[in-house]
Amino acid sequence: MSSSIPAAVTNLMALLKSALPASTQISYGPVPGSNTNEIYLAPNTCFIYDVVGDQQPAEMGPNYRREETYSIYCEITAFEGDQDFLRTQQSCFSMFSQVEIAIANNPWLSTSGQNDDTAAVRYAEVGNIHFSPQLTPKGQSNGSLQFHVRCSQRINSLTA
């Protein structure tokens, strides 16, 4: 295994799908509006749009391993169809709370919900929160809550 990132992103998407309301659109890739290929935006969305991290030496010798730490960048958006920014903010933070609880109950980002061989990481937590109220082109309230899922995992660097 040279990186835990692919498994962590895949398992995080599954965790988000189970934690957030069924009507929430969840996707991986560029946030719509960041390129010319616009996609349908549900009233509530959660995007995974970037991963940034690093690897450092952890163990030398025949068991050479690396310590991998990274952040998975996510954004929750809420649209209420009015001009009530406080309600839009509450919708974003309500969804964020569901994400926080889901990750706290499965900090390994495993498919089983347990710390077993399906665990993608040793530890995951949320942080780096940034909320901003926004206007749609029609002048309606929209909210954007960006956050990171910070992960760490010791990975094998050599294969047999």
Residue, then its C-alpha position, 0 to 999 in steps of 0.5 A: m500500500s503506497s497511500s491510504i487516500p483512495a480507500a479513505v475517500t471511497n469510505l468517506m463517501a459511503l459514510l457521508k451517504s449513510a449520515l446525511p439525509a437521502s435527498t443530499q447530493i454527494s459527489y467527488g470532484p470539482v465543485p460545480g461552478s469551478n469549471t464549465n461543466e455545471i451539474y445539478l445541485a440539490p438543495n443540500t449537497c456535500f462535495i469532496y473536492d481536494v486532498v492535501g497531505d504529506q508522508q514522513p519516514a516512520e520506521m526504517g529497516p526491513n519494515y520500512r514504513r511511512e507516516e501519512t497525514y492529509s486532509i480531505y477537503c469537503e463542502i456542504t451547501a444548503f439552499e433554502g429558497d428565501q433570504d433567511f441566511l440564519r436558517t441557511q446557516q442552521s441547515c449547513f451546521s445541522m448537516f455538519s453535525q451529522v458528519e461529525i457524529a458519523i466520523a466520531n463513531n467511525p474514526w477509522l473510516s472503515t466499511s464495517g464501522q469497526n477498527d478492523d481490516t476494512a479501516a482506511v486510516r488509523y484516525a480521522e477527525v473533522g476540523n478547519i471549519h469555514f462558513s460563508p453565506q452566499l447569494t444565488p443569481k436570483g438573490q436567494s440565500n445559499g450557505s457554504l460550509q467548508f471543512h477538512v476531514r484530517c486523517s493519519q495512517r502508517i503505511n507500508s512503503l515496500t512490497a514483497 
